[in-house]
Amino acid sequence: MEKNMASWDRLVRVVLALVLLYLAFTNGGVWWLLGLVGLVLLGTSAVGFCPLYKVTGMKTG
């Protein structure tokens, strides 16, 4: 699996993931969906590969 994300992209995803996870844990209710999105963003930034980028042919790094 080839990395297709730049460092700045990974950093933005980590920050956004942490915000979404914070909102999910503090607000409850339907916010758990945002927590799920946060986990996906955190996972993709950890490995440096985004499957959606692969499908669309995008590459930031």
BELBEL-V590730 format. One record per residue. N is the residue number from 1. SS is DSSP state (2 for helix, 1 for strand, 0 for the rest). PSI is psi in radians with two decimals (none if undefined). OMEGA is omega in radians with two decimals (* if undefined). Layout:
n->N ss->SS psi->PSI omega->OMEGA
n->N ss->SS psi->PSI omega->OMEGA
//
This chain:
n->1 ss->0 psi->2.05 omega->-3.09
n->2 ss->0 psi->2.42 omega->3.13
n->3 ss->0 psi->2.37 omega->-3.14
n->4 ss->0 psi->0.38 omega->-3.13
n->5 ss->0 psi->2.37 omega->3.09
n->6 ss->0 psi->2.89 omega->-3.14
n->7 ss->2 psi->-0.72 omega->-3.13
n->8 ss->2 psi->-0.60 omega->3.12
n->9 ss->2 psi->-0.75 omega->3.13
n->10 ss->2 psi->-0.70 omega->3.13
n->11 ss->2 psi->-0.77 omega->3.11
n->12 ss->2 psi->-0.72 omega->3.13
n->13 ss->2 psi->-0.68 omega->3.13
n->14 ss->2 psi->-0.81 omega->-3.14
n->15 ss->2 psi->-0.82 omega->3.13
n->16 ss->2 psi->-0.69 omega->3.12
n->17 ss->2 psi->-0.75 omega->3.14
n->18 ss->2 psi->-0.68 omega->3.09
n->19 ss->2 psi->-0.81 omega->-3.13
n->20 ss->2 psi->-0.70 omega->3.10
n->21 ss->2 psi->-0.67 omega->3.08
n->22 ss->2 psi->-0.82 omega->3.13
n->23 ss->2 psi->-0.69 omega->-3.13
n->24 ss->2 psi->-0.72 omega->-3.09
n->25 ss->2 psi->-0.48 omega->-3.10
n->26 ss->2 psi->-0.48 omega->-3.06
n->27 ss->2 psi->-0.46 omega->-3.14
n->28 ss->0 psi->-2.66 omega->3.13
n->29 ss->2 psi->-2.36 omega->-3.10
n->30 ss->2 psi->-0.10 omega->-3.14
n->31 ss->2 psi->-0.24 omega->3.12
n->32 ss->2 psi->-0.48 omega->3.08
n->33 ss->2 psi->-0.70 omega->3.09
n->34 ss->2 psi->-0.58 omega->3.06
n->35 ss->2 psi->-0.67 omega->3.09
n->36 ss->2 psi->-0.76 omega->3.08
n->37 ss->2 psi->-0.71 omega->3.10
n->38 ss->2 psi->-0.72 omega->3.11
n->39 ss->2 psi->-0.69 omega->3.11
n->40 ss->2 psi->-0.78 omega->3.12
n->41 ss->2 psi->-0.71 omega->3.12
n->42 ss->2 psi->-0.71 omega->3.13
n->43 ss->2 psi->-0.79 omega->-3.13
n->44 ss->2 psi->-0.62 omega->3.11
n->45 ss->2 psi->-0.52 omega->3.13
n->46 ss->2 psi->-0.67 omega->-3.11
n->47 ss->2 psi->-0.26 omega->3.11
n->48 ss->0 psi->0.30 omega->-3.12
n->49 ss->0 psi->2.28 omega->3.10
n->50 ss->0 psi->2.01 omega->3.14
n->51 ss->2 psi->-0.60 omega->3.12
n->52 ss->2 psi->-0.66 omega->3.06
n->53 ss->2 psi->-0.70 omega->-3.13
n->54 ss->2 psi->-0.77 omega->-3.12
n->55 ss->2 psi->-0.72 omega->-3.09
n->56 ss->2 psi->-0.14 omega->3.13
n->57 ss->0 psi->0.20 omega->3.13
n->58 ss->0 psi->2.75 omega->3.07
n->59 ss->0 psi->2.13 omega->3.13
n->60 ss->0 psi->-0.16 omega->-3.10
n->61 ss->0 psi->none omega->*
//
